[in-house]
């Protein structure tokens, strides 16, 4: 969609060094955003709950692993220098 805003100007500048870019106006930007949001396949409530649960479980597992490694390194350092 963003290429629609360039039109003929971009085609003329293809062989000439740096192409000049035309700015997109706010109204066109909003229309493009709305058009892209209409293409989105939104998750169902069940999918959203599943994705959230999986993410939270993953984070909790990673917190456990990092905490365990941290605790083990702490105990090891105390054994060496304590």
PyMOL Python script that loads the backbone (N, CA, C, O; Angstrom):
from pymol import cmd

cmd.read_pdbstr("""\
ATOM      1  N   UNK A   1       0.806  -1.189   0.000  1.00  0.00           N
ATOM      2  CA  UNK A   1       0.000   0.000   0.000  1.00  0.00           C
ATOM      3  C   UNK A   1       0.852   1.257   0.000  1.00  0.00           C
ATOM      4  O   UNK A   1       0.489   2.241  -0.644  1.00  0.00           O
ATOM      5  N   UNK A   2       1.979   1.250   0.708  1.00  0.00           N
ATOM      6  CA  UNK A   2       2.796   2.448   0.778  1.00  0.00           C
ATOM      7  C   UNK A   2       3.362   2.812  -0.584  1.00  0.00           C
ATOM      8  O   UNK A   2       3.654   3.982  -0.834  1.00  0.00           O
ATOM      9  N   UNK A   3       3.525   1.832  -1.475  1.00  0.00           N
ATOM     10  CA  UNK A   3       4.053   2.132  -2.796  1.00  0.00           C
ATOM     11  C   UNK A   3       3.054   2.927  -3.621  1.00  0.00           C
ATOM     12  O   UNK A   3       3.438   3.582  -4.590  1.00  0.00           O
ATOM     13  N   UNK A   4       1.778   2.880  -3.253  1.00  0.00           N
ATOM     14  CA  UNK A   4       0.778   3.643  -3.986  1.00  0.00           C
ATOM     15  C   UNK A   4       1.018   5.140  -3.835  1.00  0.00           C
ATOM     16  O   UNK A   4       0.644   5.914  -4.716  1.00  0.00           O
ATOM     17  N   UNK A   5       1.633   5.558  -2.738  1.00  0.00           N
ATOM     18  CA  UNK A   5       1.833   6.987  -2.503  1.00  0.00           C
ATOM     19  C   UNK A   5       2.977   7.544  -3.343  1.00  0.00           C
ATOM     20  O   UNK A   5       3.040   8.753  -3.565  1.00  0.00           O
ATOM     21  N   UNK A   6       3.874   6.695  -3.812  1.00  0.00           N
ATOM     22  CA  UNK A   6       5.024   7.175  -4.573  1.00  0.00           C
ATOM     23  C   UNK A   6       4.645   7.522  -6.009  1.00  0.00           C
ATOM     24  O   UNK A   6       5.105   8.528  -6.549  1.00  0.00           O
ATOM     25  N   UNK A   7       3.830   6.712  -6.613  1.00  0.00           N
ATOM     26  CA  UNK A   7       3.342   6.991  -7.960  1.00  0.00           C
ATOM     27  C   UNK A   7       4.444   7.072  -8.986  1.00  0.00           C
ATOM     28  O   UNK A   7       5.384   6.277  -8.961  1.00  0.00           O
ATOM     29  N   UNK A   8       4.335   8.033  -9.895  1.00  0.00           N
ATOM     30  CA  UNK A   8       5.269   8.159 -11.005  1.00  0.00           C
ATOM     31  C   UNK A   8       6.617   8.716 -10.580  1.00  0.00           C
ATOM     32  O   UNK A   8       7.622   8.465 -11.246  1.00  0.00           O
ATOM     33  N   UNK A   9       6.660   9.460  -9.495  1.00  0.00           N
ATOM     34  CA  UNK A   9       7.914  10.080  -9.071  1.00  0.00           C
ATOM     35  C   UNK A   9       8.986   9.031  -8.794  1.00  0.00           C
ATOM     36  O   UNK A   9      10.142   9.224  -9.173  1.00  0.00           O
ATOM     37  N   UNK A  10       8.632   7.943  -8.151  1.00  0.00           N
ATOM     38  CA  UNK A  10       9.605   6.896  -7.845  1.00  0.00           C
ATOM     39  C   UNK A  10      10.055   6.192  -9.107  1.00  0.00           C
ATOM     40  O   UNK A  10      11.218   5.803  -9.215  1.00  0.00           O
ATOM     41  N   UNK A  11       9.161   6.023 -10.058  1.00  0.00           N
ATOM     42  CA  UNK A  11       9.528   5.345 -11.296  1.00  0.00           C
ATOM     43  C   UNK A  11      10.499   6.194 -12.110  1.00  0.00           C
ATOM     44  O   UNK A  11      11.397   5.638 -12.743  1.00  0.00           O
ATOM     45  N   UNK A  12      10.357   7.506 -12.117  1.00  0.00           N
ATOM     46  CA  UNK A  12      11.228   8.389 -12.875  1.00  0.00           C
ATOM     47  C   UNK A  12      12.626   8.459 -12.272  1.00  0.00           C
ATOM     48  O   UNK A  12      13.607   8.613 -12.999  1.00  0.00           O
ATOM     49  N   UNK A  13      12.726   8.346 -10.940  1.00  0.00           N
ATOM     50  CA  UNK A  13      14.003   8.500 -10.259  1.00  0.00           C
ATOM     51  C   UNK A  13      14.802   7.211 -10.145  1.00  0.00           C
ATOM     52  O   UNK A  13      15.867   7.220  -9.528  1.00  0.00           O
ATOM     53  N   UNK A  14      14.340   6.112 -10.709  1.00  0.00           N
ATOM     54  CA  UNK A  14      15.006   4.822 -10.516  1.00  0.00           C
ATOM     55  C   UNK A  14      16.458   4.833 -10.951  1.00  0.00           C
ATOM     56  O   UNK A  14      17.288   4.219 -10.280  1.00  0.00           O
ATOM     57  N   UNK A  15      16.801   5.492 -12.028  1.00  0.00           N
ATOM     58  CA  UNK A  15      18.162   5.464 -12.532  1.00  0.00           C
ATOM     59  C   UNK A  15      19.007   6.628 -12.066  1.00  0.00           C
ATOM     60  O   UNK A  15      20.147   6.741 -12.516  1.00  0.00           O
ATOM     61  N   UNK A  16      18.534   7.494 -11.204  1.00  0.00           N
ATOM     62  CA  UNK A  16      19.236   8.722 -10.843  1.00  0.00           C
ATOM     63  C   UNK A  16      19.612   8.762  -9.367  1.00  0.00           C
ATOM     64  O   UNK A  16      18.870   9.349  -8.579  1.00  0.00           O
ATOM     65  N   UNK A  17      20.694   8.182  -8.968  1.00  0.00           N
ATOM     66  CA  UNK A  17      21.190   8.310  -7.603  1.00  0.00           C
ATOM     67  C   UNK A  17      20.158   8.037  -6.528  1.00  0.00           C
ATOM     68  O   UNK A  17      19.448   7.033  -6.571  1.00  0.00           O
ATOM     69  N   UNK A  18      20.082   8.958  -5.545  1.00  0.00           N
ATOM     70  CA  UNK A  18      19.151   8.800  -4.435  1.00  0.00           C
ATOM     71  C   UNK A  18      17.749   9.225  -4.851  1.00  0.00           C
ATOM     72  O   UNK A  18      17.557  10.341  -5.335  1.00  0.00           O
ATOM     73  N   UNK A  19      16.768   8.347  -4.667  1.00  0.00           N
ATOM     74  CA  UNK A  19      15.399   8.760  -4.992  1.00  0.00           C
ATOM     75  C   UNK A  19      14.843   9.672  -3.900  1.00  0.00           C
ATOM     76  O   UNK A  19      15.128   9.489  -2.717  1.00  0.00           O
ATOM     77  N   UNK A  20      14.052  10.652  -4.313  1.00  0.00           N
ATOM     78  CA  UNK A  20      13.399  11.512  -3.325  1.00  0.00           C
ATOM     79  C   UNK A  20      12.120  10.831  -2.889  1.00  0.00           C
ATOM     80  O   UNK A  20      11.404  10.251  -3.706  1.00  0.00           O
ATOM     81  N   UNK A  21      11.836  10.903  -1.600  1.00  0.00           N
ATOM     82  CA  UNK A  21      10.651  10.241  -1.064  1.00  0.00           C
ATOM     83  C   UNK A  21       9.577  11.259  -0.771  1.00  0.00           C
ATOM     84  O   UNK A  21       9.836  12.310  -0.185  1.00  0.00           O
ATOM     85  N   UNK A  22       8.382  10.937  -1.182  1.00  0.00           N
ATOM     86  CA  UNK A  22       7.243  11.790  -0.894  1.00  0.00           C
ATOM     87  C   UNK A  22       6.650  11.343   0.436  1.00  0.00           C
ATOM     88  O   UNK A  22       6.446  10.149   0.658  1.00  0.00           O
ATOM     89  N   UNK A  23       6.371  12.301   1.326  1.00  0.00           N
ATOM     90  CA  UNK A  23       5.813  11.957   2.637  1.00  0.00           C
ATOM     91  C   UNK A  23       4.362  11.540   2.497  1.00  0.00           C
ATOM     92  O   UNK A  23       3.627  12.055   1.656  1.00  0.00           O
ATOM     93  N   UNK A  24       3.966  10.596   3.338  1.00  0.00           N
ATOM     94  CA  UNK A  24       2.577  10.153   3.393  1.00  0.00           C
ATOM     95  C   UNK A  24       1.834  11.055   4.363  1.00  0.00           C
ATOM     96  O   UNK A  24       2.310  11.312   5.469  1.00  0.00           O
ATOM     97  N   UNK A  25       0.673  11.532   3.952  1.00  0.00           N
ATOM     98  CA  UNK A  25      -0.123  12.389   4.824  1.00  0.00           C
ATOM     99  C   UNK A  25      -0.780  11.597   5.939  1.00  0.00           C
ATOM    100  O   UNK A  25      -0.914  10.377   5.840  1.00  0.00           O
ATOM    101  N   UNK A  26      -1.192  12.280   6.999  1.00  0.00           N
ATOM    102  CA  UNK A  26      -1.811  11.594   8.138  1.00  0.00           C
ATOM    103  C   UNK A  26      -3.090  10.832   7.769  1.00  0.00           C
ATOM    104  O   UNK A  26      -3.318   9.731   8.271  1.00  0.00           O
ATOM    105  N   UNK A  27      -3.918  11.408   6.901  1.00  0.00           N
ATOM    106  CA  UNK A  27      -5.174  10.747   6.526  1.00  0.00           C
ATOM    107  C   UNK A  27      -4.891   9.448   5.774  1.00  0.00           C
ATOM    108  O   UNK A  27      -5.532   8.430   6.034  1.00  0.00           O
ATOM    109  N   UNK A  28      -3.938   9.477   4.846  1.00  0.00           N
ATOM    110  CA  UNK A  28      -3.583   8.263   4.100  1.00  0.00           C
ATOM    111  C   UNK A  28      -2.991   7.218   5.035  1.00  0.00           C
ATOM    112  O   UNK A  28      -3.279   6.028   4.905  1.00  0.00           O
ATOM    113  N   UNK A  29      -2.165   7.661   5.976  1.00  0.00           N
ATOM    114  CA  UNK A  29      -1.571   6.747   6.940  1.00  0.00           C
ATOM    115  C   UNK A  29      -2.658   6.030   7.744  1.00  0.00           C
ATOM    116  O   UNK A  29      -2.607   4.811   7.905  1.00  0.00           O
ATOM    117  N   UNK A  30      -3.635   6.779   8.246  1.00  0.00           N
ATOM    118  CA  UNK A  30      -4.717   6.180   9.032  1.00  0.00           C
ATOM    119  C   UNK A  30      -5.511   5.201   8.179  1.00  0.00           C
ATOM    120  O   UNK A  30      -5.870   4.123   8.652  1.00  0.00           O
ATOM    121  N   UNK A  31      -5.792   5.561   6.928  1.00  0.00           N
ATOM    122  CA  UNK A  31      -6.522   4.632   6.036  1.00  0.00           C
ATOM    123  C   UNK A  31      -5.732   3.350   5.819  1.00  0.00           C
ATOM    124  O   UNK A  31      -6.312   2.264   5.791  1.00  0.00           O
ATOM    125  N   UNK A  32      -4.427   3.459   5.667  1.00  0.00           N
ATOM    126  CA  UNK A  32      -3.592   2.273   5.471  1.00  0.00           C
ATOM    127  C   UNK A  32      -3.561   1.414   6.730  1.00  0.00           C
ATOM    128  O   UNK A  32      -3.588   0.186   6.644  1.00  0.00           O
ATOM    129  N   UNK A  33      -3.504   2.047   7.890  1.00  0.00           N
ATOM    130  CA  UNK A  33      -3.508   1.292   9.146  1.00  0.00           C
ATOM    131  C   UNK A  33      -4.816   0.532   9.295  1.00  0.00           C
ATOM    132  O   UNK A  33      -4.812  -0.649   9.642  1.00  0.00           O
ATOM    133  N   UNK A  34      -5.938   1.201   9.035  1.00  0.00           N
ATOM    134  CA  UNK A  34      -7.247   0.547   9.143  1.00  0.00           C
ATOM    135  C   UNK A  34      -7.345  -0.604   8.149  1.00  0.00           C
ATOM    136  O   UNK A  34      -7.871  -1.666   8.484  1.00  0.00           O
ATOM    137  N   UNK A  35      -6.844  -0.407   6.927  1.00  0.00           N
ATOM    138  CA  UNK A  35      -6.882  -1.474   5.925  1.00  0.00           C
ATOM    139  C   UNK A  35      -6.056  -2.676   6.373  1.00  0.00           C
ATOM    140  O   UNK A  35      -6.470  -3.818   6.172  1.00  0.00           O
ATOM    141  N   UNK A  36      -4.888  -2.432   6.980  1.00  0.00           N
ATOM    142  CA  UNK A  36      -4.056  -3.539   7.454  1.00  0.00           C
ATOM    143  C   UNK A  36      -4.706  -4.251   8.630  1.00  0.00           C
ATOM    144  O   UNK A  36      -4.630  -5.476   8.729  1.00  0.00           O
ATOM    145  N   UNK A  37      -5.348  -3.499   9.527  1.00  0.00           N
ATOM    146  CA  UNK A  37      -6.003  -4.121  10.676  1.00  0.00           C
ATOM    147  C   UNK A  37      -7.174  -4.996  10.240  1.00  0.00           C
ATOM    148  O   UNK A  37      -7.498  -5.974  10.915  1.00  0.00           O
ATOM    149  N   UNK A  38      -7.804  -4.661   9.134  1.00  0.00           N
ATOM    150  CA  UNK A  38      -8.896  -5.502   8.637  1.00  0.00           C
ATOM    151  C   UNK A  38      -8.381  -6.841   8.120  1.00  0.00           C
ATOM    152  O   UNK A  38      -9.127  -7.819   8.082  1.00  0.00           O
ATOM    153  N   UNK A  39      -7.119  -6.891   7.725  1.00  0.00           N
ATOM    154  CA  UNK A  39      -6.537  -8.137   7.217  1.00  0.00           C
ATOM    155  C   UNK A  39      -6.123  -9.082   8.344  1.00  0.00           C
ATOM    156  O   UNK A  39      -5.902 -10.270   8.106  1.00  0.00           O
ATOM    157  N   UNK A  40      -6.017  -8.564   9.561  1.00  0.00           N
ATOM    158  CA  UNK A  40      -5.528  -9.356  10.690  1.00  0.00           C
ATOM    159  C   UNK A  40      -6.541 -10.433  11.050  1.00  0.00           C
ATOM    160  O   UNK A  40      -7.744 -10.179  11.106  1.00  0.00           O
ATOM    161  N   UNK A  41      -6.042 -11.629  11.290  1.00  0.00           N
ATOM    162  CA  UNK A  41      -6.888 -12.707  11.785  1.00  0.00           C
ATOM    163  C   UNK A  41      -6.740 -12.702  13.297  1.00  0.00           C
ATOM    164  O   UNK A  41      -5.728 -13.157  13.831  1.00  0.00           O
ATOM    165  N   UNK A  42      -7.745 -12.188  13.979  1.00  0.00           N
ATOM    166  CA  UNK A  42      -7.685 -12.057  15.423  1.00  0.00           C
ATOM    167  C   UNK A  42      -7.918 -13.412  16.075  1.00  0.00           C
ATOM    168  O   UNK A  42      -8.743 -14.194  15.603  1.00  0.00           O
ATOM    169  N   UNK A  43      -7.184 -13.703  17.181  1.00  0.00           N
ATOM    170  CA  UNK A  43      -7.367 -14.993  17.854  1.00  0.00           C
ATOM    171  C   UNK A  43      -8.717 -15.054  18.573  1.00  0.00           C
ATOM    172  O   UNK A  43      -9.251 -14.041  19.023  1.00  0.00           O
ATOM    173  N   UNK A  44      -9.245 -16.269  18.662  1.00  0.00           N
ATOM    174  CA  UNK A  44     -10.482 -16.463  19.418  1.00  0.00           C
ATOM    175  C   UNK A  44     -10.142 -16.381  20.911  1.00  0.00           C
ATOM    176  O   UNK A  44      -8.970 -16.364  21.286  1.00  0.00           O
ATOM    177  N   UNK A  45     -11.166 -16.330  21.749  1.00  0.00           N
ATOM    178  CA  UNK A  45     -10.930 -16.258  23.195  1.00  0.00           C
ATOM    179  C   UNK A  45     -10.158 -17.485  23.664  1.00  0.00           C
ATOM    180  O   UNK A  45      -9.257 -17.376  24.495  1.00  0.00           O
ATOM    181  N   UNK A  46     -10.512 -18.660  23.126  1.00  0.00           N
ATOM    182  CA  UNK A  46      -9.834 -19.894  23.533  1.00  0.00           C
ATOM    183  C   UNK A  46      -8.356 -19.857  23.142  1.00  0.00           C
ATOM    184  O   UNK A  46      -7.493 -20.222  23.941  1.00  0.00           O
ATOM    185  N   UNK A  47      -8.064 -19.419  21.918  1.00  0.00           N
ATOM    186  CA  UNK A  47      -6.673 -19.313  21.482  1.00  0.00           C
ATOM    187  C   UNK A  47      -5.904 -18.313  22.345  1.00  0.00           C
ATOM    188  O   UNK A  47      -4.757 -18.554  22.721  1.00  0.00           O
ATOM    189  N   UNK A  48      -6.546 -17.200  22.649  1.00  0.00           N
ATOM    190  CA  UNK A  48      -5.896 -16.180  23.468  1.00  0.00           C
ATOM    191  C   UNK A  48      -5.561 -16.698  24.857  1.00  0.00           C
ATOM    192  O   UNK A  48      -4.477 -16.435  25.376  1.00  0.00           O
ATOM    193  N   UNK A  49      -6.492 -17.437  25.464  1.00  0.00           N
ATOM    194  CA  UNK A  49      -6.241 -18.027  26.786  1.00  0.00           C
ATOM    195  C   UNK A  49      -5.105 -19.040  26.690  1.00  0.00           C
ATOM    196  O   UNK A  49      -4.241 -19.092  27.565  1.00  0.00           O
ATOM    197  N   UNK A  50      -5.104 -19.846  25.629  1.00  0.00           N
ATOM    198  CA  UNK A  50      -4.044 -20.842  25.438  1.00  0.00           C
ATOM    199  C   UNK A  50      -2.688 -20.169  25.282  1.00  0.00           C
ATOM    200  O   UNK A  50      -1.721 -20.565  25.933  1.00  0.00           O
ATOM    201  N   UNK A  51      -2.608 -19.150  24.422  1.00  0.00           N
ATOM    202  CA  UNK A  51      -1.343 -18.448  24.202  1.00  0.00           C
ATOM    203  C   UNK A  51      -0.847 -17.788  25.488  1.00  0.00           C
ATOM    204  O   UNK A  51       0.344 -17.828  25.794  1.00  0.00           O
ATOM    205  N   UNK A  52      -1.762 -17.188  26.231  1.00  0.00           N
ATOM    206  CA  UNK A  52      -1.389 -16.524  27.485  1.00  0.00           C
ATOM    207  C   UNK A  52      -0.881 -17.538  28.498  1.00  0.00           C
ATOM    208  O   UNK A  52       0.121 -17.296  29.171  1.00  0.00           O
ATOM    209  N   UNK A  53      -1.569 -18.676  28.610  1.00  0.00           N
ATOM    210  CA  UNK A  53      -1.158 -19.714  29.550  1.00  0.00           C
ATOM    211  C   UNK A  53       0.216 -20.262  29.200  1.00  0.00           C
ATOM    212  O   UNK A  53       1.067 -20.423  30.075  1.00  0.00           O
ATOM    213  N   UNK A  54       0.431 -20.546  27.940  1.00  0.00           N
ATOM    214  CA  UNK A  54       1.728 -21.072  27.499  1.00  0.00           C
ATOM    215  C   UNK A  54       2.826 -20.050  27.789  1.00  0.00           C
ATOM    216  O   UNK A  54       3.906 -20.418  28.251  1.00  0.00           O
ATOM    217  N   UNK A  55       2.562 -18.778  27.522  1.00  0.00           N
ATOM    218  CA  UNK A  55       3.564 -17.740  27.774  1.00  0.00           C
ATOM    219  C   UNK A  55       3.892 -17.636  29.258  1.00  0.00           C
ATOM    220  O   UNK A  55       5.063 -17.545  29.629  1.00  0.00           O
ATOM    221  N   UNK A  56       2.874 -17.650  30.106  1.00  0.00           N
ATOM    222  CA  UNK A  56       3.106 -17.541  31.545  1.00  0.00           C
ATOM    223  C   UNK A  56       3.863 -18.755  32.087  1.00  0.00           C
ATOM    224  O   UNK A  56       4.759 -18.610  32.918  1.00  0.00           O
ATOM    225  N   UNK A  57       3.503 -19.946  31.618  1.00  0.00           N
ATOM    226  CA  UNK A  57       4.207 -21.158  32.057  1.00  0.00           C
ATOM    227  C   UNK A  57       5.669 -21.102  31.617  1.00  0.00           C
ATOM    228  O   UNK A  57       6.563 -21.447  32.390  1.00  0.00           O
ATOM    229  N   UNK A  58       5.913 -20.674  30.395  1.00  0.00           N
ATOM    230  CA  UNK A  58       7.286 -20.557  29.900  1.00  0.00           C
ATOM    231  C   UNK A  58       8.088 -19.578  30.759  1.00  0.00           C
ATOM    232  O   UNK A  58       9.221 -19.867  31.141  1.00  0.00           O
ATOM    233  N   UNK A  59       7.500 -18.426  31.059  1.00  0.00           N
ATOM    234  CA  UNK A  59       8.198 -17.433  31.876  1.00  0.00           C
ATOM    235  C   UNK A  59       8.489 -17.995  33.267  1.00  0.00           C
ATOM    236  O   UNK A  59       9.586 -17.801  33.791  1.00  0.00           O
ATOM    237  N   UNK A  60       7.522 -18.688  33.869  1.00  0.00           N
ATOM    238  CA  UNK A  60       7.740 -19.265  35.197  1.00  0.00           C
ATOM    239  C   UNK A  60       8.842 -20.324  35.173  1.00  0.00           C
ATOM    240  O   UNK A  60       9.654 -20.394  36.096  1.00  0.00           O
ATOM    241  N   UNK A  61       8.874 -21.140  34.131  1.00  0.00           N
ATOM    242  CA  UNK A  61       9.933 -22.153  34.007  1.00  0.00           C
ATOM    243  C   UNK A  61      11.292 -21.472  33.873  1.00  0.00           C
ATOM    244  O   UNK A  61      12.260 -21.893  34.507  1.00  0.00           O
ATOM    245  N   UNK A  62      11.372 -20.432  33.061  1.00  0.00           N
ATOM    246  CA  UNK A  62      12.639 -19.723  32.887  1.00  0.00           C
ATOM    247  C   UNK A  62      13.077 -19.039  34.176  1.00  0.00           C
ATOM    248  O   UNK A  62      14.267 -19.016  34.490  1.00  0.00           O
ATOM    249  N   UNK A  63      12.128 -18.482  34.926  1.00  0.00           N
ATOM    250  CA  UNK A  63      12.461 -17.880  36.223  1.00  0.00           C
ATOM    251  C   UNK A  63      13.018 -18.946  37.155  1.00  0.00           C
ATOM    252  O   UNK A  63      13.985 -18.694  37.874  1.00  0.00           O
ATOM    253  N   UNK A  64      12.425 -20.123  37.152  1.00  0.00           N
ATOM    254  CA  UNK A  64      12.917 -21.217  37.985  1.00  0.00           C
ATOM    255  C   UNK A  64      14.322 -21.636  37.602  1.00  0.00           C
ATOM    256  O   UNK A  64      15.170 -21.852  38.468  1.00  0.00           O
ATOM    257  N   UNK A  65      14.572 -21.753  36.305  1.00  0.00           N
ATOM    258  CA  UNK A  65      15.903 -22.169  35.844  1.00  0.00           C
ATOM    259  C   UNK A  65      16.946 -21.125  36.221  1.00  0.00           C
ATOM    260  O   UNK A  65      17.995 -21.467  36.769  1.00  0.00           O
ATOM    261  N   UNK A  66      16.670 -19.860  35.935  1.00  0.00           N
ATOM    262  CA  UNK A  66      17.633 -18.805  36.236  1.00  0.00           C
ATOM    263  C   UNK A  66      17.849 -18.693  37.744  1.00  0.00           C
ATOM    264  O   UNK A  66      18.978 -18.509  38.197  1.00  0.00           O
ATOM    265  N   UNK A  67      16.778 -18.803  38.517  1.00  0.00           N
ATOM    266  CA  UNK A  67      16.910 -18.746  39.981  1.00  0.00           C
ATOM    267  C   UNK A  67      17.747 -19.912  40.493  1.00  0.00           C
ATOM    268  O   UNK A  67      18.588 -19.731  41.374  1.00  0.00           O
ATOM    269  N   UNK A  68      17.524 -21.106  39.948  1.00  0.00           N
ATOM    270  CA  UNK A  68      18.297 -22.274  40.350  1.00  0.00           C
ATOM    271  C   UNK A  68      19.773 -22.128  40.025  1.00  0.00           C
ATOM    272  O   UNK A  68      20.628 -22.450  40.849  1.00  0.00           O
ATOM    273  N   UNK A  69      20.072 -21.649  38.842  1.00  0.00           N
ATOM    274  CA  UNK A  69      21.469 -21.435  38.464  1.00  0.00           C
ATOM    275  C   UNK A  69      22.091 -20.371  39.361  1.00  0.00           C
ATOM    276  O   UNK A  69      23.228 -20.523  39.807  1.00  0.00           O
ATOM    277  N   UNK A  70      21.359 -19.302  39.626  1.00  0.00           N
ATOM    278  CA  UNK A  70      21.863 -18.236  40.496  1.00  0.00           C
ATOM    279  C   UNK A  70      22.143 -18.767  41.898  1.00  0.00           C
ATOM    280  O   UNK A  70      23.189 -18.474  42.478  1.00  0.00           O
ATOM    281  N   UNK A  71      21.233 -19.528  42.429  1.00  0.00           N
ATOM    282  CA  UNK A  71      21.395 -20.105  43.776  1.00  0.00           C
ATOM    283  C   UNK A  71      22.611 -21.037  43.804  1.00  0.00           C
ATOM    284  O   UNK A  71      23.409 -21.004  44.740  1.00  0.00           O
ATOM    285  N   UNK A  72      22.740 -21.872  42.759  1.00  0.00           N
ATOM    286  CA  UNK A  72      23.878 -22.799  42.692  1.00  0.00           C
ATOM    287  C   UNK A  72      25.209 -22.068  42.605  1.00  0.00           C
ATOM    288  O   UNK A  72      26.173 -22.458  43.263  1.00  0.00           O
ATOM    289  N   UNK A  73      25.273 -21.022  41.807  1.00  0.00           N
ATOM    290  CA  UNK A  73      26.506 -20.243  41.697  1.00  0.00           C
ATOM    291  C   UNK A  73      26.814 -19.537  43.019  1.00  0.00           C
ATOM    292  O   UNK A  73      27.971 -19.444  43.428  1.00  0.00           O
ATOM    293  N   UNK A  74      25.770 -19.045  43.680  1.00  0.00           N
ATOM    294  CA  UNK A  74      25.966 -18.384  44.975  1.00  0.00           C
ATOM    295  C   UNK A  74      26.557 -19.361  45.984  1.00  0.00           C
ATOM    296  O   UNK A  74      27.509 -19.027  46.690  1.00  0.00           O
ATOM    297  N   UNK A  75      26.003 -20.551  46.053  1.00  0.00           N
ATOM    298  CA  UNK A  75      26.514 -21.558  46.994  1.00  0.00           C
ATOM    299  C   UNK A  75      27.951 -21.952  46.633  1.00  0.00           C
ATOM    300  O   UNK A  75      28.787 -22.151  47.514  1.00  0.00           O
ATOM    301  N   UNK A  76      28.226 -22.062  45.339  1.00  0.00           N
ATOM    302  CA  UNK A  76      29.575 -22.412  44.926  1.00  0.00           C
ATOM    303  C   UNK A  76      30.580 -21.341  45.281  1.00  0.00           C
ATOM    304  O   UNK A  76      31.681 -21.654  45.735  1.00  0.00           O
ATOM    305  N   UNK A  77      30.225 -20.081  45.083  1.00  0.00           N
ATOM    306  CA  UNK A  77      31.114 -18.972  45.426  1.00  0.00           C
ATOM    307  C   UNK A  77      31.359 -18.924  46.930  1.00  0.00           C
ATOM    308  O   UNK A  77      32.482 -18.675  47.369  1.00  0.00           O
ATOM    309  N   UNK A  78      30.296 -19.166  47.734  1.00  0.00           N
ATOM    310  CA  UNK A  78      30.442 -19.196  49.191  1.00  0.00           C
ATOM    311  C   UNK A  78      31.361 -20.345  49.627  1.00  0.00           C
ATOM    312  O   UNK A  78      32.111 -20.202  50.593  1.00  0.00           O
ATOM    313  N   UNK A  79      31.310 -21.461  48.935  1.00  0.00           N
ATOM    314  CA  UNK A  79      32.174 -22.589  49.273  1.00  0.00           C
ATOM    315  C   UNK A  79      33.636 -22.251  48.959  1.00  0.00           C
ATOM    316  O   UNK A  79      34.540 -22.618  49.709  1.00  0.00           O
ATOM    317  N   UNK A  80      33.855 -21.551  47.847  1.00  0.00           N
ATOM    318  CA  UNK A  80      35.236 -21.236  47.449  1.00  0.00           C
ATOM    319  C   UNK A  80      35.819 -20.124  48.323  1.00  0.00           C
ATOM    320  O   UNK A  80      36.931 -20.246  48.835  1.00  0.00           O
ATOM    321  N   UNK A  81      35.044 -19.018  48.491  1.00  0.00           N
ATOM    322  CA  UNK A  81      35.579 -17.853  49.166  1.00  0.00           C
ATOM    323  C   UNK A  81      35.070 -17.681  50.592  1.00  0.00           C
ATOM    324  O   UNK A  81      35.487 -16.748  51.278  1.00  0.00           O
ATOM    325  N   UNK A  82      34.182 -18.553  51.053  1.00  0.00           N
ATOM    326  CA  UNK A  82      33.567 -18.336  52.358  1.00  0.00           C
ATOM    327  C   UNK A  82      34.175 -19.033  53.448  1.00  0.00           C
ATOM    328  O   UNK A  82      33.725 -18.912  54.587  1.00  0.00           O
TER     329      UNK A  82
END
""", "prot")
cmd.dss("prot")
cmd.show_as("cartoon", "prot")
cmd.util.cbc("prot")
cmd.orient("prot")
